[in-house]
């Protein structure tokens, strides 16, 4: 593997933590430098981009990308974990079929910015301790709510009515930090019932979709796993980039402050990529607030020795 590394669009299977998936990828590539771009619960399968070597410097930017999921909600009872693996805490039998119109109105009302309270069974930290650690001790503590964005949500299946429960599937595109478990509970609450998420698949994470991904078991059997890696430049899709002149490439590789390209003067993004004439990503730069017309490094990807 090249010292710059790359991005592995992994399809994580069910029954495995994201940490375990990264550990197995580390063994495949014989590296300690690897990090994923957004946790998936153990019982959730789906797109899990993993950055290797110098590409790990891009993890925080890829984590901030939008996510897409296909989910199933079961209306009729709620659980301790807000998914199908917890204990039932409230049962509200659905004795009369909920109309499609009411369901569509509910989904429509959830589009846009909404408030969510992280579930107790989550990795959010309160006072230096993860919420699921409190939950395993039988404790329920106050959690601050936070705003997330639902860019789109649509029902994708017929509505099943059986055993005093209603079940349907939906697709959602959302901002980072959105809990689809909690969203499923919110759907039920707005319809007047307890509910939980009964299935979930992450179908896309930012620029990476299921079609881009390689399953872990296939990766581990590859003679040349480097063939599964995407270049770091893939992370820059949708982000402004500028090709720099050869005479200032060395200064960029040294992390120097350089003149802002005229084409970058009016951009509103927090940062942008600098490429050499080979279209290789050298660094992320941003405008220098203290020096008008100049820019400074935000994150170095390549250096003089790489």
Secondary structure, DSSP 8 states (H G I E B T S, - for coil): --TT-EEEEEEE-TT--HHHHHHHHHHHHT-S-EEESS---TT-EEEEEEEEGGGGGGHHHHHTS-EEEEEEEEESEEETTSBTTS-EEEE----S---HHHHHHHHHHTSEEEEEE--SSS--EETTEEHHHHHHTT------EEEEEEEEEEE-S--EEETTEEEEEEEEEE-TT--HHHHHHHHHHHHTS-EEEEEEEEEEETTEEGGG-EEHHHHTT-S-GGGGEE-GGGGGTTS-EEE--HHHHHHHHTT--EE--GGGTT--SS-EEEE-TT--EEEEEEE-TTSTTEEEEEEES--TT-
